[in-house]
Amino acid sequence: MSMREVSSGLIALPIAPCRSTTAMEAGRNRSSEPMITSTSRVRDRVYGPPVLARLDVAALPCGAMRVRWPAILLASLVLSVTGCARAAALIPGHNTTPTPRSGATPGPISAPPLLAPGSLRLAGSAGGAANRPAIADNELGKMLFVVQTLDDGGKPLRSGGGVLVDRGQQLVLTSYSLVKPYQANGAKAYATLAAGPASSTGAIEFNTILVAANPNADIAVLRVVGTRDGATTPPAASEAVLADSSSLRRGDRLRFLAQPSPTRQGPIQVTNGGIVGFSGDGLGESRAFIKGDVRLMAGTVGSPVFDQSGALIGIASQLSYDAAAPVAVVRPLARAIEAINQAKSAPPTLKYSAPLEHSPSLSGATTSAAARDGVVVAKPVFAEGALEGQGFRDLLDYTNIFKREAPELDYEYLAQGVPQGALVQELWYLNGTLQDSLSSSYTWTKGPFAVVSDRLTTPSSRGVPNGTWTMEVWVAGTVRATSTAYVGITPPDVPRKPTVEGLRFASNASAEQLPGDNASSGAGQILMFFDYRQAAAVQSIRWVVLKDGRAIYQSPPVPWAGGEKGTWWVGMPAETGGVGAGAWEIQIYMDNQSIGSAKTTLR
């Protein structure tokens, strides 16, 4: 019997072999490959802080963080705002005059040299953070912003944090999941993006636009474009000192700042914690997440994280935005540098065009109940080894391609929102055939967030058999995440290629991510749905939208999150009003190979 070890108290829980017919026989051919009937499964571990409470929390009174507004507002520092009724006042405290706009085709903003990782000071102990004079908490508080999405009436829909990273260009770094432009059904998520200093009070002061983003890293950059009607003059804001987060080490001390009150009436919270490890994302980034020993309150996603000296090293993040879930991981600043540089180089009115697709946090086989339960499991990642110690297990040499008969497959995944007592299953398939003796199940006891880490081994001296290995993570009877590793082969050698069928159009998606209302010229977006199978090995998807025979949109490559089979959708939003009448076509590409297209006419 295999055992699962939980880091809080190191409680050993027996794992009963998984025998769920629904989960284990779904869409798989048991007869095409022999099962591995004898195996030795090492203990796997679930890592995470034992408590959700904040550590070493100090409250800063809002009044202590306010700075008097300068007596003279520099009239030359005013940005004209597209769609706004009046000119916008800049963030107080900056002293850089932006390049004026020039008609309908503005040029790039005059900016200082773009950021390069080598130009940033080292973070953490590598940069001597403990010996460098530390920026005081009240000064860090001047960098903290509250970011909100608002409906047509100005009512807040989502609230979180952000940090000012360029005062001259008025750029605020925050979480993409907080400001993602679309709802799960494909419709527009909000009417206005607003932000204001966390040390202020009253209504949020500034209108902003989303100017750059890295959705895969939960990174978004906003630009302040004007003052909201009725807003009062806020206190001066300070620009964060940026650090090279790649120099961080396990054990480095961190400072988390957050304003948990959407109305900014409560004190800014300062939480001290440390780094317990790092996690990869399966996309070639070994430090996609910084694992800390701190849990922030719900509603603080996007808030800044500093090293001991007060240099910015990242932002607080979630796997998917959830106002009821704790904020449990940190996205390193290194993942944000490219987006910050794009924002610095962008014309002042340019907005980021986000890809519109099926929610990547939901499986392509989502059920109605699963679509609403808030459970999110990140795509499992594989590695050739792991470094283990008291309270931590970090994977080394991330890859999904292993040499012939590899001795083991190390893996991990992050889980958010799994309810206590839920059944969690890890199902393994070799070349599409379920390996029953390798699959396992256990009862979830870890709370609202944890990192699950383990390794797959066999008793054979020859190691793990060659072939395509697919792992599925099921929670409460629904597959939540899928990932594939190749042992002794490379992806081009895989005989199973993805196929799609049942392509159809709609104007929105249901809660189950199935077609909703019929496509129409007056809808705010056009979506195309398709059924797929044999897609476990797919790495990316992209799509091209044509209207009346002319390509009008091409998405960037988006990491594939749909797994082996199910229903997915992609689409394009209208800039204003409806998508319009005409002959529409959407083409789908997986790993840059055309796999299907469909046409429709909207009148």
WOWOWO-V584624 format. One record per residue. N is the residue number from 1. RES is the residue in one letter. PHI is phi in degrees with one decimal (NA if undefined). D_LAST is the distance of its C-alpha to the last C-alpha in Angstrom with 2 decimals. Layout:
# WOWOWO-V584624
n = <N	N>
res = <RES	RES>
phi = <PHI	PHI>
d_last = <D_LAST	D_LAST>
This chain:
# WOWOWO-V584624
n = <1	2	3	4	5	6	7	8	9	10	11	12	13	14	15	16	17	18	19	20	21	22	23	24	25	26	27	28	29	30	31	32	33	34	35	36	37	38	39	40	41	42	43	44	45	46	47	48	49	50	51	52	53	54	55	56	57	58	59	60	61	62	63	64	65	66	67	68	69	70	71	72	73	74	75	76	77	78	79	80	81	82	83	84	85	86	87	88	89	90	91	92	93	94	95	96	97	98	99	100	101	102	103	104	105	106	107	108	109	110	111	112	113	114	115	116	117	118	119	120	121	122	123	124	125	126	127	128	129	130	131	132	133	134	135	136	137	138	139	140	141	142	143	144	145	146	147	148	149	150	151	152	153	154	155	156	157	158	159	160	161	162	163	164	165	166	167	168	169	170	171	172	173	174	175	176	177	178	179	180	181	182	183	184	185	186	187	188	189	190	191	192	193	194	195	196	197	198	199	200	201	202	203	204	205	206	207	208	209	210	211	212	213	214	215	216	217	218	219	220	221	222	223	224	225	226	227	228	229	230	231	232	233	234	235	236	237	238	239	240	241	242	243	244	245	246	247	248	249	250	251	252	253	254	255	256	257	258	259	260	261	262	263	264	265	266	267	268	269	270	271	272	273	274	275	276	277	278	279	280	281	282	283	284	285	286	287	288	289	290	291	292	293	294	295	296	297	298	299	300	301	302	303	304	305	306	307	308	309	310	311	312	313	314	315	316	317	318	319	320	321	322	323	324	325	326	327	328	329	330	331	332	333	334	335	336	337	338	339	340	341	342	343	344	345	346	347	348	349	350	351	352	353	354	355	356	357	358	359	360	361	362	363	364	365	366	367	368	369	370	371	372	373	374	375	376	377	378	379	380	381	382	383	384	385	386	387	388	389	390	391	392	393	394	395	396	397	398	399	400	401	402	403	404	405	406	407	408	409	410	411	412	413	414	415	416	417	418	419	420	421	422	423	424	425	426	427	428	429	430	431	432	433	434	435	436	437	438	439	440	441	442	443	444	445	446	447	448	449	450	451	452	453	454	455	456	457	458	459	460	461	462	463	464	465	466	467	468	469	470	471	472	473	474	475	476	477	478	479	480	481	482	483	484	485	486	487	488	489	490	491	492	493	494	495	496	497	498	499	500	501	502	503	504	505	506	507	508	509	510	511	512	513	514	515	516	517	518	519	520	521	522	523	524	525	526	527	528	529	530	531	532	533	534	535	536	537	538	539	540	541	542	543	544	545	546	547	548	549	550	551	552	553	554	555	556	557	558	559	560	561	562	563	564	565	566	567	568	569	570	571	572	573	574	575	576	577	578	579	580	581	582	583	584	585	586	587	588	589	590	591	592	593	594	595	596	597	598	599	600	601	602	603>
res = <M	S	M	R	E	V	S	S	G	L	I	A	L	P	I	A	P	C	R	S	T	T	A	M	E	A	G	R	N	R	S	S	E	P	M	I	T	S	T	S	R	V	R	D	R	V	Y	G	P	P	V	L	A	R	L	D	V	A	A	L	P	C	G	A	M	R	V	R	W	P	A	I	L	L	A	S	L	V	L	S	V	T	G	C	A	R	A	A	A	L	I	P	G	H	N	T	T	P	T	P	R	S	G	A	T	P	G	P	I	S	A	P	P	L	L	A	P	G	S	L	R	L	A	G	S	A	G	G	A	A	N	R	P	A	I	A	D	N	E	L	G	K	M	L	F	V	V	Q	T	L	D	D	G	G	K	P	L	R	S	G	G	G	V	L	V	D	R	G	Q	Q	L	V	L	T	S	Y	S	L	V	K	P	Y	Q	A	N	G	A	K	A	Y	A	T	L	A	A	G	P	A	S	S	T	G	A	I	E	F	N	T	I	L	V	A	A	N	P	N	A	D	I	A	V	L	R	V	V	G	T	R	D	G	A	T	T	P	P	A	A	S	E	A	V	L	A	D	S	S	S	L	R	R	G	D	R	L	R	F	L	A	Q	P	S	P	T	R	Q	G	P	I	Q	V	T	N	G	G	I	V	G	F	S	G	D	G	L	G	E	S	R	A	F	I	K	G	D	V	R	L	M	A	G	T	V	G	S	P	V	F	D	Q	S	G	A	L	I	G	I	A	S	Q	L	S	Y	D	A	A	A	P	V	A	V	V	R	P	L	A	R	A	I	E	A	I	N	Q	A	K	S	A	P	P	T	L	K	Y	S	A	P	L	E	H	S	P	S	L	S	G	A	T	T	S	A	A	A	R	D	G	V	V	V	A	K	P	V	F	A	E	G	A	L	E	G	Q	G	F	R	D	L	L	D	Y	T	N	I	F	K	R	E	A	P	E	L	D	Y	E	Y	L	A	Q	G	V	P	Q	G	A	L	V	Q	E	L	W	Y	L	N	G	T	L	Q	D	S	L	S	S	S	Y	T	W	T	K	G	P	F	A	V	V	S	D	R	L	T	T	P	S	S	R	G	V	P	N	G	T	W	T	M	E	V	W	V	A	G	T	V	R	A	T	S	T	A	Y	V	G	I	T	P	P	D	V	P	R	K	P	T	V	E	G	L	R	F	A	S	N	A	S	A	E	Q	L	P	G	D	N	A	S	S	G	A	G	Q	I	L	M	F	F	D	Y	R	Q	A	A	A	V	Q	S	I	R	W	V	V	L	K	D	G	R	A	I	Y	Q	S	P	P	V	P	W	A	G	G	E	K	G	T	W	W	V	G	M	P	A	E	T	G	G	V	G	A	G	A	W	E	I	Q	I	Y	M	D	N	Q	S	I	G	S	A	K	T	T	L	R>
phi = <NA	-83.7	-124.9	-113.7	-105.4	-106.2	-66.1	-79.3	91.2	48.7	-83.8	-86.9	-114.9	-68.3	-110.9	-81.2	-57.4	-75.4	-135.1	-77.5	-60.4	-61.4	-75.8	-89.2	-110.8	-66.1	69.4	-113.5	-99.8	-78.8	-97.4	-74.6	-136.8	-70.2	-79.3	-81.3	-98.1	-133.0	-151.3	-120.6	-97.5	-73.5	-66.8	-110.0	-131.7	-113.2	-106.8	169.5	-58.1	-73.9	-132.9	-98.8	-69.2	-70.7	-105.3	47.7	-85.6	-123.3	-96.1	-105.0	-59.4	-58.3	-62.5	-71.1	-105.8	-88.1	-122.5	-61.8	-66.6	-55.1	-65.0	-118.1	-82.8	-71.3	-65.3	-72.9	-97.6	-128.8	-102.0	-76.1	-120.2	-67.8	84.7	-100.4	-81.1	-149.7	-67.7	-108.8	-78.0	-79.7	-60.6	-58.8	106.1	-88.5	-135.7	-116.2	-87.9	-74.2	-66.4	-62.2	-74.6	-129.3	72.7	-78.1	-123.8	-65.8	-89.2	-61.9	-72.1	-66.9	-138.3	-66.7	-53.1	-66.6	-74.2	-127.2	-51.6	-69.8	-88.8	-89.6	-73.1	-65.5	-97.7	66.0	-65.4	-63.5	-99.5	68.8	-58.5	-69.1	-99.7	-80.6	-55.2	-84.1	-71.9	-65.4	-57.4	-67.8	-75.1	-62.7	-61.8	-72.9	-89.4	-78.6	-119.2	-99.0	-116.4	-136.1	-102.0	-123.9	-84.0	-61.0	-91.9	85.0	-81.9	-63.9	-103.7	-134.1	-140.2	-159.5	-119.0	-164.4	-143.9	-75.6	-109.3	-151.2	-73.6	-63.1	-98.1	58.2	-104.3	-119.4	-89.6	-152.6	-89.3	-65.8	-61.9	-71.6	-111.6	-52.6	-72.1	-118.8	-81.0	-64.0	-88.5	94.8	-78.7	-60.1	-86.7	-161.1	-95.6	-141.3	-103.7	-129.3	-153.4	-164.5	-55.4	-67.5	-86.1	-89.5	-137.5	81.6	-67.0	-59.2	-83.4	-115.2	-84.8	-135.5	-128.0	-82.0	-109.8	-156.8	-161.8	-132.3	-57.5	-64.7	-105.4	57.3	-116.0	-140.7	-121.8	-105.7	-117.6	-71.5	-122.4	172.4	-92.5	-73.8	-57.8	84.3	-76.7	-90.2	-69.2	-83.1	-69.2	-64.4	-113.6	-114.0	-91.3	-71.2	-85.9	-89.3	-125.7	-82.0	-69.7	-68.2	-88.9	-66.3	-130.3	-59.9	97.2	-60.9	-85.2	-128.0	-125.9	-103.4	-115.8	-155.1	-112.4	-71.3	-93.1	-60.3	-89.2	62.2	-88.3	-92.6	-73.1	-70.6	-96.2	-113.6	-121.5	-99.3	-153.5	-144.5	-89.2	-107.9	163.0	-138.3	-133.7	-92.8	-120.4	76.9	-112.7	96.3	-107.9	-81.8	-123.9	-73.4	-131.3	-101.5	-91.2	-113.9	-102.3	-125.1	-119.7	-89.1	-65.4	-57.9	88.9	-114.3	-58.0	92.2	-70.9	-77.4	-126.1	-117.6	-81.2	-61.9	-83.8	102.2	-85.3	-70.7	-121.2	167.7	-129.0	-71.1	-142.4	-126.9	-68.3	-155.0	-59.7	-149.9	-65.8	-101.3	-101.2	-68.2	-95.5	-117.3	-129.8	-119.3	-92.5	-67.3	-61.2	-56.7	-77.0	-102.4	-59.8	-62.3	-65.8	-63.0	-64.1	-62.1	-65.8	-63.8	-89.3	-77.7	-57.7	-64.0	-104.3	-68.3	-111.7	-71.0	-98.0	-82.1	-65.2	-103.8	-153.3	-45.6	-57.6	-67.8	-84.6	-114.5	-68.3	-69.0	-110.2	-63.0	-95.2	-60.0	-66.9	-66.5	-66.4	-114.5	-87.3	77.7	-79.8	-132.6	-122.2	-70.4	-57.9	-59.0	-119.1	-115.8	-155.0	-84.4	-167.2	-149.4	-106.2	-119.6	-159.1	-64.5	81.6	-148.3	-150.7	-108.3	-75.8	-122.2	55.4	-61.2	-168.2	-121.1	-120.6	-116.6	-67.6	-58.3	49.5	-58.5	-65.9	-164.3	-118.6	-83.4	-151.1	-157.3	-151.4	-102.1	-131.4	-129.3	79.0	-73.3	-71.1	-57.7	86.8	-70.4	-82.6	-112.4	-125.2	-114.3	-107.2	-115.3	-129.4	-110.9	52.3	88.6	-105.3	-60.8	-101.6	-61.3	-73.2	-91.8	-76.7	-146.9	-142.9	-155.8	-93.2	-74.9	-132.9	-90.3	96.9	-74.9	-154.7	-163.0	-107.9	-100.7	-134.5	-160.8	-141.9	-104.1	-134.6	-130.2	-73.5	-66.8	-67.9	-86.9	88.0	-72.0	-57.4	-69.6	141.5	-93.9	-106.1	-117.9	-114.4	-116.5	-108.9	-109.0	-131.8	53.1	82.8	-129.5	-68.8	-111.8	-155.8	-139.3	-150.2	-129.5	-124.2	-118.5	-112.3	75.2	-138.9	-118.1	-50.7	-62.4	-83.4	-71.9	-74.6	-84.4	-109.4	-68.1	-131.2	-129.7	-157.5	63.6	-71.0	-152.1	-106.7	-156.2	-98.9	-159.7	-115.6	-80.1	-60.8	-82.8	65.8	-107.4	-56.0	-100.9	-70.0	-60.3	-62.5	-147.2	-67.3	-89.6	-73.1	-78.0	-160.5	-120.5	-120.8	-122.2	-101.8	-153.3	-93.2	-135.9	-152.4	56.2	-110.9	-61.8	-88.2	-67.2	-100.4	-148.1	-134.4	-146.5	-147.9	-122.2	-110.9	-119.0	-129.4	53.2	81.7	-115.2	-68.7	-115.5	-157.1	-135.7	-75.6	-73.8	-61.5	-116.2	-54.6	-75.8	-124.3	-85.3	77.5	-67.8	-154.9	151.5	-124.6	-131.4	-147.3	-137.4	-175.0	-146.6	-86.7	-82.5	-67.7	-143.5	62.7	-93.1	-71.1	97.5	-77.0	147.8	-92.6	-108.3	-144.5	-126.3	-109.3	-114.6	-128.6	-116.0	50.7	65.7	-108.0	-66.4	-121.8	165.5	-156.1	-149.7	-126.9	-152.7	-116.6	-107.4	-116.3>
d_last = <62.56	60.55	60.64	58.16	59.73	58.41	59.46	60.21	63.57	63.07	62.76	62.67	60.34	60.65	57.54	57.27	55.70	52.07	51.63	48.23	46.87	43.32	43.35	45.52	44.13	40.40	38.93	42.17	44.45	48.00	49.72	48.71	51.00	54.27	54.31	56.66	59.12	61.41	60.43	61.85	59.33	60.56	60.04	56.77	56.48	54.19	54.80	54.10	56.05	57.93	56.90	53.87	55.98	56.04	59.09	61.46	59.22	60.32	58.67	58.45	58.47	55.58	58.07	59.89	56.80	55.94	56.88	57.37	54.72	56.21	57.63	55.70	51.95	51.35	49.00	48.27	46.70	43.48	39.95	37.19	34.20	30.55	28.96	32.44	34.17	37.47	39.36	40.23	43.74	44.51	46.00	49.62	52.20	50.59	52.21	49.89	48.12	44.62	43.45	41.71	38.05	37.38	34.25	30.78	32.12	34.96	37.43	38.89	41.11	44.79	45.99	49.11	49.33	46.86	48.20	49.73	51.16	54.59	54.61	54.28	57.40	58.14	57.25	59.48	62.98	62.36	62.03	64.95	62.86	65.81	68.09	65.73	65.85	63.09	60.57	61.26	58.87	58.39	57.39	54.87	53.47	52.57	50.17	48.36	45.06	43.08	39.35	36.84	33.12	32.23	29.54	28.14	31.43	33.62	34.71	35.67	33.66	35.62	38.93	40.96	43.06	43.02	45.58	45.89	46.26	46.14	47.32	46.96	43.28	42.78	41.43	41.47	41.43	40.04	38.43	34.89	34.49	35.24	32.61	29.93	26.61	24.74	25.50	25.99	22.59	20.89	20.29	22.15	25.83	27.23	26.93	30.17	32.76	36.29	39.74	43.31	46.89	48.04	51.34	49.77	49.08	46.61	42.92	41.54	42.04	39.52	35.81	35.01	32.28	32.00	33.07	34.16	34.34	35.56	33.79	36.07	39.07	37.70	38.22	36.35	37.48	36.55	37.32	38.54	36.73	38.07	40.02	38.29	38.95	42.16	43.36	47.06	48.67	48.91	51.93	52.19	50.50	52.02	50.57	51.20	53.54	51.67	53.51	53.18	52.30	53.08	56.76	56.65	58.90	59.37	61.49	60.34	60.11	56.88	56.10	52.94	51.87	49.39	48.60	47.81	47.21	43.67	45.38	47.98	50.78	52.54	54.57	53.22	54.23	56.05	56.44	58.73	58.16	58.45	56.71	57.31	55.30	52.12	49.23	46.94	43.23	43.19	41.40	44.64	45.61	48.87	48.84	45.34	46.91	50.21	51.77	53.77	56.01	54.13	51.45	49.79	48.51	44.89	42.75	44.52	42.26	42.10	45.61	47.99	50.76	53.83	56.87	60.32	60.74	57.47	55.38	51.72	51.16	47.81	45.61	45.65	42.82	41.38	39.65	36.69	36.60	38.42	39.97	42.46	43.65	46.39	45.72	47.71	47.22	47.30	45.01	47.36	46.96	47.09	43.54	42.42	44.13	41.34	38.76	41.28	41.84	38.14	37.98	41.07	39.63	36.15	35.20	35.67	32.03	30.63	29.00	29.05	25.81	26.31	24.94	22.58	23.72	25.33	28.36	31.24	33.74	32.39	33.00	30.36	32.18	32.00	32.89	31.93	35.42	35.56	32.33	34.11	37.73	37.77	39.54	38.88	40.79	40.61	40.45	44.07	45.79	48.71	51.85	55.10	57.34	57.82	60.21	61.52	63.73	64.49	61.19	58.92	57.48	55.60	54.12	55.29	53.75	50.18	48.74	46.95	48.85	52.44	55.38	56.54	57.92	57.46	59.90	57.23	53.65	53.62	50.44	49.18	46.16	45.42	44.49	43.32	43.11	44.80	46.55	50.29	51.26	48.00	48.43	47.58	47.56	47.78	46.94	47.90	46.74	48.37	46.14	43.92	46.88	47.76	51.15	52.38	55.66	54.03	51.47	52.56	51.66	53.00	52.65	51.13	53.67	52.81	50.77	47.43	47.66	49.66	49.90	50.74	52.75	54.41	55.31	54.98	58.20	59.85	63.59	63.66	65.63	63.03	60.37	56.74	55.73	53.53	49.85	46.51	47.07	44.22	44.81	42.69	43.38	42.70	43.12	43.35	42.08	38.94	38.76	38.27	38.95	39.67	41.49	43.03	46.30	47.75	51.47	53.09	49.80	47.03	43.26	42.90	45.39	43.29	42.35	39.51	36.18	32.96	30.43	26.90	24.96	22.34	19.60	16.54	13.89	13.94	13.63	17.41	20.64	23.21	26.86	27.65	25.08	23.04	19.28	18.52	15.35	12.27	10.05	7.38	6.18	9.17	11.59	14.52	14.52	13.15	15.93	17.00	19.88	22.57	25.95	28.84	32.56	35.59	34.34	37.48	38.66	35.48	36.17	32.85	29.10	26.61	23.01	20.99	17.30	15.69	12.58	12.34	15.80	17.41	19.00	18.22	20.13	23.12	24.89	28.68	30.54	30.69	33.62	32.72	33.45	32.03	35.24	35.84	32.99	30.29	26.61	25.18	21.96	20.98	18.17	17.41	17.20	15.50	18.33	17.37	14.75	11.52	10.65	7.84	4.73	6.48	8.80	10.71	14.28	17.08	20.69	23.58	27.19	30.27	33.43	31.71	31.22	27.83	27.35	23.79	20.16	16.87	13.45	9.99	6.56	3.80	0.00>
